[in-house]
């Protein structure tokens, strides 16, 4: 897994920028904080999947099973991300965007492990290798 960490950190960083930036733009205009968190996460997930498939793990991005696994884990990541964002924003005196940073950081670790071990693993059950 370590061999993927630098590339995933860069790809995840770009996706995090999309997530946090999108949230910062959407949150003031939407009625509910969780809707802004979910929409920005969805946009970031598309960026993350594309960059991870093509650049980090070097897999075909149009593989249906891989995309389905990614979507399943992205939903779990969304729950973590939005839940932490909501919890921080409502329980601490933080600006909503700073709370979103906490949500992104929490989901980042989960997504890296899930993508490396289960989404982009090689056929036959072995982990992907750099």
Secondary structure by P-SEA (a helix, b strand, c coil): cccaaaaaaaaaaaaaaaaaaaaaacccccccaaaaaaaaaaaaaaaaaaaaaccccccccccaaaaaaaaaaaaaaaaaaaaaaaaaaacccccaaaaaaaaaaaaaaaaaaaaacccccccccccccc
